[in-house]
Amino acid sequence: MRLLPHDVSFFTHFEHQGKKTLEGCRAFLEMVENPRDLDSRAERVKQIEHECDEITHAVVAGLHKTFITPIDRNDIYRLITKMDDIMDMVEAAADRLALYDVHNMTKEVVDLARCLVSSAEHVLGAVSGIRELDASNGILQHCVEINRLENVADSILRGALARLFREEKDPIAVIKWKEIYETLESATDRCEDVANVIEGVLLENS
């Protein structure tokens, strides 16, 4: 029997952050699949990113108040901040689409957005699983899939940039799309960062 029980609210915050991140990625996908009202759609993504910031702040505040944590304190901090970084990238990409008033979406930006949604689904699956570290195989499967999807996003980015430099004659358009593509691919990198933290937690607690 524990005299000082673990604070399980950290796991709840992780799951909430995962759900919000997936919501934000899906909102971005809708933005590129149906490119109208870009300003309002970008504002919606920004609102979700702000909600993720609030969850991150709650976790950090909780770390200052909690004597016993369910997993290593540094792991909790790294996990929630790496998760927060995902929506930072998504919000940046949405903001650029609105700022640049991009209405003719490319196949590659849609492919990257779909890849990102899949990554976010597995991030949610992985962070939801760490409440029960004994079931590590299922968590690891999510992490492996996140790593695979990051490689897929890398491949999409390379193809997108190759076609952009080969076919686009407007240098301003090249600059705009290159920035959007790279920002989206960075979001999948941040998903991989989350998977790496979780794999480390599993190793420490095995």
C-alpha positions as CSV (number, residue, x, y, z in Angstrom):
1,M,0.0,0.0,0.0
2,R,1.4,3.4,-1.0
3,L,1.4,6.0,1.7
4,L,1.9,8.7,-0.9
5,P,-0.1,7.8,-4.0
6,H,1.0,8.7,-7.5
7,D,-0.8,11.7,-9.1
8,V,-2.6,10.0,-12.1
9,S,-3.7,13.4,-13.5
10,F,-0.5,13.5,-15.6
11,F,-1.8,10.5,-17.7
12,T,-5.1,12.3,-18.1
13,H,-3.3,15.4,-19.4
14,F,-1.3,13.3,-21.8
15,E,-4.4,11.8,-23.3
16,H,-6.2,15.2,-23.4
17,Q,-3.1,16.6,-25.2
18,G,-3.1,13.7,-27.6
19,K,-6.8,14.1,-28.4
20,K,-6.4,17.9,-29.0
21,T,-3.4,17.3,-31.2
22,L,-5.3,14.9,-33.3
23,E,-8.2,17.3,-33.5
24,G,-5.8,20.0,-34.7
25,C,-4.2,17.8,-37.3
26,R,-7.7,16.8,-38.6
27,A,-8.7,20.5,-38.7
28,F,-5.6,21.2,-40.9
29,L,-6.4,18.3,-43.2
30,E,-9.9,19.7,-43.7
31,M,-8.3,23.0,-44.5
32,V,-6.3,21.6,-47.4
33,E,-9.0,19.2,-48.6
34,N,-11.6,22.0,-48.7
35,P,-9.6,25.3,-49.1
36,R,-12.1,27.9,-48.4
37,D,-12.5,30.4,-45.5
38,L,-8.8,29.9,-44.8
39,D,-8.6,32.7,-42.2
40,S,-11.4,31.2,-40.0
41,R,-10.0,27.7,-40.5
42,A,-6.5,28.8,-39.5
43,E,-8.0,30.6,-36.5
44,R,-9.6,27.3,-35.4
45,V,-6.2,25.5,-35.6
46,K,-4.7,28.4,-33.7
47,Q,-7.4,28.0,-31.0
48,I,-6.6,24.3,-30.7
49,E,-2.9,25.1,-30.4
50,H,-3.6,27.5,-27.6
51,E,-5.6,24.8,-25.8
52,C,-2.6,22.5,-26.1
53,D,-0.4,25.3,-24.6
54,E,-2.8,25.4,-21.6
55,I,-2.5,21.7,-21.1
56,T,1.3,21.9,-21.2
57,H,1.2,24.7,-18.6
58,A,-1.0,22.7,-16.4
59,V,1.4,19.7,-16.5
60,V,4.4,21.9,-15.7
61,A,2.5,23.5,-12.9
62,G,1.6,20.0,-11.6
63,L,5.3,19.0,-11.7
64,H,6.1,21.9,-9.3
65,K,3.3,20.7,-6.9
66,T,3.6,16.9,-7.0
67,F,6.0,15.1,-4.7
68,I,5.7,11.7,-6.3
69,T,5.2,11.3,-10.0
70,P,4.1,8.2,-11.8
71,I,7.1,8.2,-14.2
72,D,10.4,10.2,-14.1
73,R,9.7,14.0,-13.7
74,N,12.1,14.8,-16.6
75,D,10.2,12.3,-18.9
76,I,6.9,13.9,-18.0
77,Y,8.3,17.4,-18.9
78,R,9.9,16.1,-22.2
79,L,6.8,14.2,-23.2
80,I,4.3,17.1,-22.8
81,T,6.6,19.7,-24.4
82,K,7.4,17.4,-27.4
83,M,3.7,16.9,-27.8
84,D,3.1,20.6,-27.6
85,D,5.7,21.1,-30.4
86,I,3.5,19.1,-32.8
87,M,0.7,21.6,-32.7
88,D,3.1,24.5,-32.9
89,M,4.2,23.2,-36.3
90,V,0.6,22.5,-37.5
91,E,-0.5,26.0,-36.4
92,A,2.5,27.5,-38.2
93,A,1.6,25.7,-41.4
94,A,-2.1,26.7,-41.2
95,D,-1.1,30.3,-40.5
96,R,1.1,30.3,-43.7
97,L,-1.7,28.9,-45.8
98,A,-3.9,31.8,-44.7
99,L,-1.2,34.4,-44.8
100,Y,-0.1,33.5,-48.3
101,D,-3.8,33.1,-49.4
102,V,-3.2,29.7,-50.9
103,H,-6.3,28.3,-52.5
104,N,-4.9,25.8,-55.1
105,M,-3.7,23.0,-52.9
106,T,-1.2,20.5,-54.2
107,K,-1.4,16.7,-53.9
108,E,1.7,16.7,-51.8
109,V,0.3,19.1,-49.1
110,V,-2.7,16.9,-48.8
111,D,-0.6,13.7,-48.6
112,L,1.6,15.3,-45.9
113,A,-1.5,16.4,-43.9
114,R,-3.0,12.8,-44.2
115,C,0.3,11.4,-43.0
116,L,0.4,13.8,-40.1
117,V,-3.2,12.8,-39.1
118,S,-2.1,9.1,-39.1
119,S,0.9,10.0,-36.9
120,A,-1.3,11.9,-34.5
121,E,-3.6,8.9,-34.2
122,H,-0.7,6.8,-33.2
123,V,0.7,9.4,-30.8
124,L,-2.7,9.3,-29.0
125,G,-2.6,5.5,-29.0
126,A,0.9,5.5,-27.5
127,V,0.3,8.2,-24.8
128,S,-3.0,6.6,-23.8
129,G,-1.1,3.3,-23.3
130,I,1.5,4.6,-20.9
131,R,-1.0,4.6,-18.1
132,E,-0.5,0.8,-18.2
133,L,3.2,0.3,-18.8
134,D,2.8,-3.5,-18.5
135,A,1.1,-3.5,-21.9
136,S,4.3,-2.2,-23.6
137,N,3.9,-4.2,-26.8
138,G,0.9,-2.3,-27.9
139,I,2.6,1.0,-27.1
140,L,5.7,0.0,-29.0
141,Q,3.6,-0.9,-32.1
142,H,2.3,2.7,-32.1
143,C,5.9,4.0,-31.8
144,V,7.1,1.9,-34.6
145,E,4.3,3.1,-36.8
146,I,5.1,6.8,-35.9
147,N,8.7,6.2,-37.0
148,R,7.5,4.6,-40.3
149,L,5.2,7.5,-41.0
150,E,8.0,10.0,-40.4
151,N,9.9,8.2,-43.1
152,V,6.9,8.4,-45.4
153,A,6.6,12.1,-44.8
154,D,10.4,12.5,-45.6
155,S,9.7,10.8,-48.9
156,I,6.7,12.9,-49.7
157,L,8.7,16.0,-48.9
158,R,11.6,15.0,-51.2
159,G,9.2,14.4,-54.0
160,A,7.3,17.6,-53.4
161,L,10.4,19.7,-53.4
162,A,11.7,18.0,-56.5
163,R,8.5,18.7,-58.4
164,L,8.3,22.2,-57.1
165,F,11.8,23.1,-58.3
166,R,11.2,21.4,-61.6
167,E,7.8,22.7,-62.5
168,E,7.1,26.0,-60.6
169,K,8.4,29.0,-62.5
170,D,7.3,31.7,-59.9
171,P,10.1,32.1,-57.4
172,I,7.7,33.5,-54.8
173,A,5.5,30.4,-55.1
174,V,8.6,28.2,-54.7
175,I,9.4,30.0,-51.4
176,K,5.9,29.7,-50.1
177,W,5.4,26.1,-50.8
178,K,8.8,25.0,-49.7
179,E,8.1,26.6,-46.3
180,I,4.7,25.0,-46.0
181,Y,6.0,21.5,-47.0
182,E,9.0,21.7,-44.6
183,T,6.8,22.9,-41.7
184,L,4.4,20.0,-42.2
185,E,7.2,17.5,-42.4
186,S,8.7,19.0,-39.2
187,A,5.4,18.2,-37.4
188,T,5.9,14.5,-38.2
189,D,9.4,14.9,-36.9
190,R,7.9,16.1,-33.6
191,C,5.6,13.1,-33.5
192,E,8.7,10.9,-33.8
193,D,10.3,12.9,-30.9
194,V,7.2,11.9,-28.8
195,A,7.7,8.2,-29.8
196,N,11.3,8.4,-28.8
197,V,10.5,9.7,-25.4
198,I,7.9,7.1,-24.8
199,E,10.3,4.3,-25.9
200,G,12.7,5.7,-23.3
201,V,10.0,5.6,-20.6
202,L,9.3,1.9,-21.5
203,L,13.0,1.0,-21.2
204,E,13.3,2.8,-17.8
205,N,10.3,1.0,-16.5
206,S,10.8,-2.5,-17.9
